[in-house]
Amino acid sequence: MRITKFGHACVRLEKNGRAIVIDPGVMTPEPDALAGAEAVLVTHEHFDHFDPGRLRGCDSAVYTCAGVARHLSGFGERVNVVRDGDSLSVAGFEVLVTGDKHHLSHPDVPPVDNVGFLIDGEVFHPGDALTVVDVPTLLVPGQAPWLTLPDMIGYLRRMTPRRAYAIHDGLINEWGVRVLDDVLASEARRAGADIRRLHPGESVEL
């Protein structure tokens, strides 16, 4: 399996000539992120993960939570609503849906729907949540208004992945990126694991 990171929280997974894409939101500028993808998986409705206009411009099937699906009423049978515990086969990948709500981000606003996607038992994209699953490769949120540095470190230590690649980094400037890279390098040394930030366009092979 090949994982390629695109802008912010978007990743593309490819295997045996087939591809799926997770969370190509407004902060994913790359025009080729969805090229040839058979399916798009969307964790939740926030703009940095979900761009309905972009989905309208492709013919990929969409797998997502009820909160996102309500914004896609004109998409017909392309939209598939999934929930925590669902398992499905998509474009040659086995997908387990895990989690149901976004991490708390504001004391006055109830969390929106958020589902994480565990791909082939190998890679987990949690969306904007800190859902704990047993998986060797974690796509860990690197920065967010709802995420503190101790939260991120605690999540990595609870998950104990062999590999963790930071995504969700589109809101930080160059100084924040340096801090994030330093923290990830420290955790990599502590855990003896491959923990680092993926740059836009960078791929890793699993």
Backbone as CSV, one residue per row, in Angstrom:
resi,resn,N_x,N_y,N_z,CA_x,CA_y,CA_z,C_x,C_y,C_z
1,MET,0.839,-1.192,0.000,0.000,0.000,0.000,0.877,1.247,0.000
2,ARG,0.503,2.239,-0.785,1.191,3.523,-0.777,0.253,4.579,-0.198
3,ILE,0.805,5.370,0.718,0.080,6.503,1.274,0.747,7.771,0.768
4,THR,-0.044,8.688,0.212,0.470,9.991,-0.201,-0.313,11.069,0.518
5,LYS,0.419,11.987,1.166,-0.242,13.096,1.840,-0.441,14.245,0.870
6,PHE,-1.611,14.831,0.927,-1.884,16.069,0.207,-2.131,17.166,1.238
7,GLY,-2.625,18.307,0.808,-2.770,19.436,1.709,-3.600,19.133,2.939
8,HIS,-3.089,19.570,4.081,-3.746,19.511,5.375,-4.036,18.080,5.813
9,ALA,-5.291,17.639,5.785,-5.651,16.340,6.361,-5.953,15.274,5.320
10,CYS,-5.654,15.550,4.063,-6.014,14.631,2.980,-4.905,13.630,2.704
11,VAL,-5.293,12.373,2.552,-4.357,11.334,2.141,-4.986,10.497,1.034
12,ARG,-4.119,9.982,0.185,-4.528,9.081,-0.886,-3.856,7.731,-0.636
13,LEU,-4.638,6.654,-0.707,-4.108,5.311,-0.513,-4.269,4.536,-1.806
14,GLU,-3.171,3.884,-2.236,-3.159,3.160,-3.499,-2.657,1.739,-3.284
15,LYS,-3.305,0.802,-3.967,-2.927,-0.611,-3.879,-3.423,-1.327,-5.114
16,ASN,-2.548,-2.091,-5.740,-2.919,-2.890,-6.911,-3.599,-2.057,-7.994
17,GLY,-3.097,-0.853,-8.186,-3.614,-0.003,-9.245,-4.933,0.681,-8.935
18,ARG,-5.415,0.589,-7.693,-6.682,1.214,-7.307,-6.420,2.208,-6.182
19,ALA,-7.321,3.174,-6.031,-7.062,4.241,-5.065,-8.338,4.702,-4.377
20,ILE,-8.162,5.103,-3.107,-9.197,5.809,-2.362,-8.549,7.052,-1.761
21,VAL,-9.374,8.053,-1.454,-8.889,9.307,-0.900,-9.709,9.635,0.344
22,ILE,-9.027,10.103,1.386,-9.696,10.476,2.625,-9.551,11.983,2.852
23,ASP,-10.667,12.651,3.087,-10.752,14.050,3.529,-10.094,15.076,2.614
24,PRO,-10.506,15.136,1.335,-10.017,16.206,0.464,-10.847,17.474,0.669
25,GLY,-10.493,18.260,1.667,-11.259,19.450,2.006,-10.801,20.683,1.255
26,VAL,-11.310,21.829,1.684,-10.991,23.098,1.038,-9.502,23.421,1.160
27,MET,-8.847,22.904,2.198,-7.424,23.175,2.408,-6.527,22.162,1.694
28,THR,-7.101,21.424,0.763,-6.327,20.500,-0.072,-6.316,21.068,-1.485
29,PRO,-5.267,21.829,-1.857,-5.295,22.538,-3.131,-4.914,21.695,-4.336
30,GLU,-4.288,20.530,-4.112,-3.742,19.773,-5.233,-4.858,19.259,-6.161
31,PRO,-4.838,19.613,-7.446,-5.914,19.216,-8.354,-5.941,17.721,-8.649
32,ASP,-4.808,17.027,-8.436,-4.735,15.612,-8.796,-5.008,14.683,-7.620
33,ALA,-5.402,15.224,-6.486,-5.604,14.380,-5.303,-6.645,13.293,-5.550
34,LEU,-7.700,13.602,-6.290,-8.784,12.658,-6.516,-8.688,11.927,-7.855
35,ALA,-7.657,12.179,-8.622,-7.563,11.625,-9.971,-7.616,10.095,-9.946
36,GLY,-8.630,9.529,-10.599,-8.759,8.085,-10.700,-9.191,7.368,-9.434
37,ALA,-9.492,8.106,-8.382,-9.912,7.463,-7.131,-11.321,6.883,-7.283
38,GLU,-11.486,5.645,-6.848,-12.796,5.010,-6.949,-13.737,5.451,-5.838
39,ALA,-13.169,5.907,-4.721,-14.011,6.300,-3.596,-13.341,7.411,-2.814
40,VAL,-14.175,8.253,-2.201,-13.725,9.294,-1.291,-14.368,9.029,0.063
41,LEU,-13.549,8.993,1.107,-14.023,8.796,2.471,-13.901,10.128,3.197
42,VAL,-14.985,10.568,3.838,-14.996,11.866,4.516,-15.333,11.652,5.978
43,THR,-14.450,12.124,6.867,-14.636,11.867,8.299,-15.709,12.743,8.921
44,HIS,-15.783,14.027,8.488,-16.777,14.928,9.094,-16.961,16.163,8.226
45,GLU,-17.849,17.041,8.647,-18.348,18.096,7.776,-17.547,19.398,7.792
46,HIS,-16.531,19.542,8.591,-15.797,20.798,8.631,-15.042,21.033,7.325
47,PHE,-14.928,22.308,6.943,-14.444,22.665,5.606,-13.047,22.150,5.308
48,ASP,-12.216,22.000,6.336,-10.847,21.557,6.066,-10.772,20.076,5.731
49,HIS,-11.906,19.374,5.869,-11.979,17.948,5.539,-13.001,17.655,4.432
50,PHE,-13.897,18.581,4.189,-15.058,18.313,3.337,-15.302,19.494,2.411
51,ASP,-15.274,19.224,1.102,-15.526,20.234,0.080,-16.573,19.682,-0.887
52,PRO,-17.860,19.999,-0.662,-18.906,19.416,-1.512,-18.753,19.770,-2.985
53,GLY,-18.239,20.957,-3.283,-18.043,21.334,-4.676,-17.045,20.429,-5.375
54,ARG,-16.015,20.072,-4.665,-15.004,19.180,-5.240,-15.584,17.789,-5.470
55,LEU,-16.389,17.321,-4.544,-17.008,16.004,-4.720,-17.997,16.015,-5.873
56,ARG,-18.634,17.154,-6.075,-19.585,17.258,-7.187,-18.865,17.150,-8.515
57,GLY,-17.603,17.552,-8.548,-16.850,17.548,-9.794,-16.192,16.225,-10.134
58,CYS,-16.429,15.192,-9.321,-15.869,13.875,-9.635,-16.997,12.848,-9.626
59,ASP,-16.680,11.614,-10.014,-17.722,10.588,-10.034,-17.445,9.471,-9.026
60,SER,-16.573,9.729,-8.074,-16.235,8.721,-7.071,-17.401,8.484,-6.116
61,ALA,-17.492,7.251,-5.630,-18.436,6.968,-4.546,-17.953,7.678,-3.289
62,VAL,-18.894,8.059,-2.425,-18.570,8.773,-1.193,-19.052,7.955,-0.002
63,TYR,-18.182,7.749,0.965,-18.515,7.046,2.202,-18.279,8.007,3.355
64,THR,-19.318,8.239,4.143,-19.202,9.270,5.169,-20.283,9.121,6.233
65,CYS,-20.202,9.957,7.246,-21.173,9.938,8.344,-22.458,10.659,7.940
66,ALA,-23.484,10.510,8.774,-24.783,11.135,8.488,-24.674,12.657,8.458
67,GLY,-23.804,13.229,9.295,-23.660,14.673,9.327,-23.180,15.262,8.022
68,VAL,-22.311,14.552,7.311,-21.854,15.000,5.995,-22.909,14.694,4.938
69,ALA,-23.500,13.525,5.014,-24.459,13.096,3.986,-25.623,14.061,3.839
70,ARG,-26.002,14.723,4.931,-27.137,15.658,4.828,-26.821,16.852,3.940
71,HIS,-25.545,17.107,3.687,-25.148,18.189,2.786,-25.017,17.714,1.339
72,LEU,-25.264,16.427,1.094,-25.061,15.847,-0.234,-26.340,15.231,-0.788
73,SER,-27.443,15.872,-0.521,-28.742,15.290,-0.887,-28.908,15.124,-2.393
74,GLY,-28.197,15.906,-3.185,-28.337,15.800,-4.638,-27.398,14.808,-5.287
75,PHE,-26.652,14.064,-4.487,-25.649,13.158,-5.032,-26.189,11.751,-5.288
76,GLY,-27.409,11.486,-4.855,-28.041,10.202,-5.119,-27.309,9.018,-4.512
77,GLU,-27.224,7.931,-5.279,-26.670,6.676,-4.764,-25.153,6.689,-4.622
78,ARG,-24.508,7.768,-5.032,-23.057,7.868,-4.830,-22.706,7.946,-3.348
79,VAL,-23.636,8.425,-2.521,-23.352,8.670,-1.108,-23.765,7.465,-0.268
80,ASN,-22.839,6.984,0.536,-23.075,5.846,1.421,-22.820,6.279,2.860
81,VAL,-23.847,6.190,3.709,-23.715,6.582,5.109,-23.154,5.413,5.908
82,VAL,-22.100,5.690,6.675,-21.462,4.654,7.491,-21.439,5.102,8.948
83,ARG,-21.359,4.116,9.836,-21.397,4.388,11.269,-20.370,3.537,11.988
84,ASP,-20.093,3.907,13.220,-19.142,3.170,14.049,-19.458,1.675,14.038
85,GLY,-18.459,0.860,13.753,-18.621,-0.589,13.730,-18.890,-1.166,12.364
86,ASP,-19.222,-0.330,11.383,-19.463,-0.835,10.028,-18.153,-1.317,9.412
87,SER,-18.244,-2.369,8.613,-17.095,-2.835,7.830,-17.541,-2.972,6.383
88,LEU,-16.659,-2.621,5.471,-17.022,-2.626,4.062,-15.779,-2.811,3.210
89,SER,-15.998,-3.258,1.982,-14.933,-3.378,0.986,-15.089,-2.241,-0.009
90,VAL,-14.024,-1.475,-0.195,-14.058,-0.313,-1.078,-12.817,-0.317,-1.954
91,ALA,-12.983,-0.464,-3.251,-11.878,-0.378,-4.213,-10.733,-1.325,-3.855
92,GLY,-11.062,-2.496,-3.361,-10.042,-3.465,-3.004,-9.455,-3.295,-1.623
93,PHE,-9.939,-2.311,-0.860,-9.507,-2.089,0.515,-10.598,-2.549,1.476
94,GLU,-10.181,-3.094,2.611,-11.127,-3.424,3.677,-11.143,-2.265,4.668
95,VAL,-12.326,-1.723,4.894,-12.465,-0.518,5.711,-13.334,-0.814,6.932
96,LEU,-12.819,-0.486,8.119,-13.586,-0.562,9.351,-13.828,0.858,9.832
97,VAL,-15.090,1.172,10.099,-15.467,2.509,10.560,-15.423,2.524,12.090
98,THR,-14.730,3.506,12.652,-14.509,3.555,14.092,-14.682,4.978,14.605
99,GLY,-15.494,5.153,15.648,-15.737,6.467,16.239,-17.043,7.063,15.756
100,ASP,-17.528,8.070,16.491,-18.809,8.660,16.090,-18.903,10.172,16.256
101,LYS,-18.023,10.799,17.065,-18.130,12.235,17.292,-16.773,12.922,17.211
102,HIS,-16.812,14.168,16.792,-15.643,15.046,16.763,-15.166,15.310,18.189
103,HIS,-13.873,15.510,18.357,-13.340,15.922,19.657,-13.981,17.247,20.065
104,LEU,-14.198,17.451,21.348,-14.786,18.703,21.834,-13.916,19.881,21.410
105,SER,-14.533,20.854,20.735,-13.764,21.992,20.244,-14.277,23.325,20.775
106,HIS,-15.482,23.345,21.363,-16.032,24.588,21.909,-17.039,24.219,22.993
107,PRO,-16.974,24.887,24.153,-17.880,24.497,25.247,-19.353,24.718,24.953
108,ASP,-19.663,25.584,23.984,-21.060,25.890,23.681,-21.591,25.170,22.443
109,VAL,-20.745,24.372,21.809,-21.135,23.738,20.542,-21.014,22.220,20.671
110,PRO,-22.112,21.485,20.525,-22.017,20.015,20.590,-21.144,19.479,19.462
111,PRO,-20.352,18.462,19.715,-19.506,17.889,18.655,-20.335,17.358,17.491
112,VAL,-19.847,17.584,16.276,-20.500,17.053,15.078,-20.127,15.583,14.910
113,ASP,-20.838,14.921,14.011,-20.492,13.545,13.676,-19.061,13.479,13.141
114,ASN,-18.350,12.426,13.498,-16.995,12.190,12.993,-16.728,10.694,13.029
115,VAL,-16.385,10.136,11.885,-16.026,8.720,11.822,-14.579,8.583,11.379
116,GLY,-13.854,7.669,12.019,-12.507,7.340,11.597,-12.531,6.135,10.677
117,PHE,-11.490,6.001,9.855,-11.420,4.901,8.895,-10.136,4.100,9.112
118,LEU,-10.314,2.812,9.430,-9.199,1.872,9.573,-9.109,1.073,8.272
119,ILE,-8.004,1.223,7.569,-7.858,0.665,6.226,-6.974,-0.579,6.270
120,ASP,-7.542,-1.710,5.839,-6.809,-2.986,5.761,-6.164,-3.377,7.089
121,GLY,-6.714,-2.911,8.188,-6.125,-3.207,9.492,-4.741,-2.626,9.663
122,GLU,-4.346,-1.725,8.772,-2.969,-1.228,8.704,-2.844,0.258,9.003
123,VAL,-3.775,1.063,8.486,-3.680,2.523,8.570,-4.967,3.079,9.160
124,PHE,-4.833,4.007,10.125,-6.014,4.611,10.733,-5.977,6.115,10.561
125,HIS,-7.038,6.653,9.958,-7.269,8.094,9.864,-8.416,8.412,10.810
126,PRO,-8.146,9.115,11.926,-9.202,9.326,12.920,-10.102,10.510,12.654
127,GLY,-9.795,11.313,11.593,-10.510,12.573,11.462,-10.126,13.485,12.611
128,ASP,-11.087,14.238,13.125,-10.822,15.142,14.255,-11.293,14.496,15.550
129,ALA,-10.639,13.421,15.908,-10.940,12.701,17.143,-9.675,11.976,17.569
130,LEU,-9.689,11.513,18.802,-8.543,10.771,19.337,-9.002,9.361,19.687
131,THR,-9.641,8.721,18.731,-10.158,7.369,18.894,-8.996,6.383,18.984
132,VAL,-9.058,5.506,19.970,-7.981,4.541,20.189,-8.345,3.205,19.548
133,VAL,-7.484,2.743,18.657,-7.627,1.431,18.034,-6.247,0.776,17.998
134,ASP,-6.229,-0.503,17.782,-4.963,-1.232,17.666,-4.566,-1.258,16.194
135,VAL,-3.557,-0.476,15.841,-3.181,-0.354,14.435,-1.692,-0.027,14.344
136,PRO,-0.992,-0.563,13.356,0.434,-0.275,13.253,0.767,1.108,12.713
137,THR,-0.126,1.700,11.913,0.176,2.977,11.270,-0.929,3.982,11.575
138,LEU,-0.562,5.057,12.257,-1.518,6.086,12.658,-1.258,7.371,11.887
139,LEU,-2.318,7.938,11.318,-2.259,9.281,10.752,-2.717,10.227,11.857
140,VAL,-1.755,10.825,12.538,-2.053,11.551,13.770,-2.268,13.037,13.485
141,PRO,-3.343,13.627,14.012,-3.512,15.077,13.867,-2.332,15.804,14.504
142,GLY,-1.721,16.709,13.744,-0.538,17.394,14.231,-0.829,18.698,14.941
143,GLN,-1.919,19.360,14.542,-2.282,20.628,15.169,-3.730,20.924,14.831
144,ALA,-4.433,21.529,15.779,-5.822,21.909,15.550,-6.271,22.819,16.685
145,PRO,-7.313,23.638,16.474,-7.837,24.447,17.571,-8.319,23.609,18.760
146,TRP,-8.688,22.362,18.513,-9.197,21.493,19.573,-8.113,20.617,20.194
147,LEU,-6.869,20.746,19.727,-5.820,19.811,20.109,-4.667,20.532,20.797
148,THR,-4.299,20.094,22.002,-3.109,20.610,22.658,-1.943,19.671,22.407
149,LEU,-0.739,20.168,22.630,0.443,19.330,22.464,0.420,18.125,23.415
150,PRO,0.074,18.300,24.704,-0.039,17.119,25.571,-1.089,16.123,25.088
151,ASP,-2.182,16.619,24.487,-3.184,15.706,23.917,-2.569,14.841,22.824
152,MET,-1.827,15.485,21.916,-1.233,14.738,20.810,-0.229,13.706,21.310
153,ILE,0.618,14.121,22.231,1.612,13.194,22.776,0.930,12.049,23.511
154,GLY,-0.087,12.374,24.298,-0.818,11.326,25.014,-1.476,10.345,24.067
155,TYR,-2.002,10.854,22.959,-2.638,9.986,21.970,-1.613,9.039,21.350
156,LEU,-0.461,9.560,20.974,0.592,8.712,20.421,0.991,7.621,21.414
157,ARG,1.105,7.981,22.678,1.554,7.012,23.673,0.483,5.976,23.996
158,ARG,-0.777,6.366,23.923,-1.851,5.370,24.111,-1.939,4.414,22.932
159,MET,-1.721,4.929,21.746,-1.845,4.117,20.533,-0.635,3.205,20.305
160,THR,0.549,3.649,20.711,1.806,2.917,20.517,1.948,2.330,19.104
161,PRO,1.792,3.162,18.063,1.934,2.635,16.697,3.401,2.403,16.351
162,ARG,3.636,1.519,15.378,4.994,1.354,14.863,5.385,2.521,13.957
163,ARG,4.365,3.114,13.338,4.561,4.276,12.471,3.446,5.279,12.752
164,ALA,3.811,6.547,12.819,2.800,7.606,12.939,3.227,8.762,12.059
165,TYR,2.339,9.170,11.176,2.630,10.250,10.247,1.658,11.393,10.514
166,ALA,2.216,12.546,10.877,1.368,13.685,11.231,0.747,14.301,9.993
167,ILE,-0.539,14.538,10.092,-1.314,15.263,9.085,-2.007,16.413,9.836
168,HIS,-2.975,17.052,9.221,-3.743,18.123,9.871,-2.797,19.223,10.365
169,ASP,-2.002,19.747,9.444,-0.975,20.730,9.785,-1.105,22.020,8.990
170,GLY,-2.233,22.203,8.316,-2.371,23.334,7.400,-2.569,24.682,8.055
171,LEU,-2.832,24.720,9.351,-3.100,25.984,10.024,-1.872,26.585,10.706
172,ILE,-0.737,25.905,10.661,0.421,26.395,11.405,1.470,27.011,10.486
173,ASN,2.151,28.020,11.018,3.182,28.692,10.235,4.504,27.941,10.332
174,GLU,5.558,28.494,9.740,6.832,27.776,9.675,7.423,27.507,11.053
175,TRP,7.191,28.404,12.013,7.711,28.182,13.356,6.957,27.063,14.054
176,GLY,5.639,27.043,13.854,4.856,25.959,14.431,5.229,24.608,13.851
177,VAL,5.543,24.590,12.556,5.975,23.351,11.908,7.277,22.850,12.527
178,ARG,8.187,23.769,12.810,9.448,23.371,13.436,9.202,22.743,14.809
179,VAL,8.313,23.364,15.582,7.994,22.810,16.905,7.394,21.423,16.761
180,LEU,6.441,21.275,15.841,5.802,19.979,15.629,6.829,18.929,15.221
181,ASP,7.704,19.270,14.296,8.724,18.314,13.859,9.634,17.904,15.011
182,ASP,9.990,18.843,15.860,10.854,18.524,17.001,10.150,17.587,17.981
183,VAL,8.883,17.853,18.245,8.133,17.006,19.169,7.994,15.588,18.611
184,LEU,7.694,15.484,17.336,7.556,14.169,16.711,8.881,13.409,16.736
185,ALA,9.980,14.112,16.480,11.286,13.462,16.513,11.594,12.953,17.923
186,SER,11.225,13.730,18.929,11.438,13.309,20.308,10.642,12.059,20.633
187,GLU,9.383,12.030,20.183,8.544,10.850,20.436,9.048,9.636,19.655
188,ALA,9.586,9.875,18.463,10.145,8.770,17.674,11.317,8.132,18.407
189,ARG,12.184,8.964,18.974,13.322,8.424,19.729,12.847,7.684,20.973
190,ARG,11.878,8.239,21.647,11.366,7.618,22.877,10.754,6.254,22.602
191,ALA,9.968,6.165,21.507,9.224,4.943,21.205,10.003,3.979,20.311
192,GLY,11.105,4.429,19.715,11.802,3.593,18.754,10.941,3.285,17.547
193,ALA,10.180,4.282,17.105,9.220,4.097,16.014,9.448,5.168,14.954
194,ASP,8.834,4.981,13.802,8.903,5.952,12.710,7.767,6.955,12.912
195,ILE,8.067,8.074,13.530,7.070,9.101,13.846,7.561,10.415,13.262
196,ARG,6.811,10.970,12.322,7.242,12.191,11.656,6.084,12.792,10.885
197,ARG,6.309,13.990,10.382,5.299,14.685,9.591,5.523,14.388,8.121
198,LEU,4.454,14.096,7.406,4.547,13.943,5.959,4.321,15.305,5.303
199,HIS,5.187,15.631,4.346,5.045,16.867,3.587,4.034,16.653,2.452
200,PRO,3.336,17.689,2.026,2.430,17.539,0.888,3.139,16.951,-0.323
201,GLY,2.563,15.908,-0.881,3.148,15.227,-2.021,4.059,14.081,-1.647
202,GLU,4.396,13.950,-0.365,5.290,12.873,0.074,4.507,11.567,0.204
203,SER,5.150,10.466,-0.174,4.532,9.144,-0.095,5.374,8.219,0.783
204,VAL,4.701,7.254,1.378,5.386,6.177,2.084,4.773,4.853,1.623
205,GLU,5.603,3.832,1.578,5.163,2.499,1.187,5.070,1.619,2.439
206,LEU,3.972,0.918,2.573,3.786,0.006,3.715,3.778,-1.436,3.214
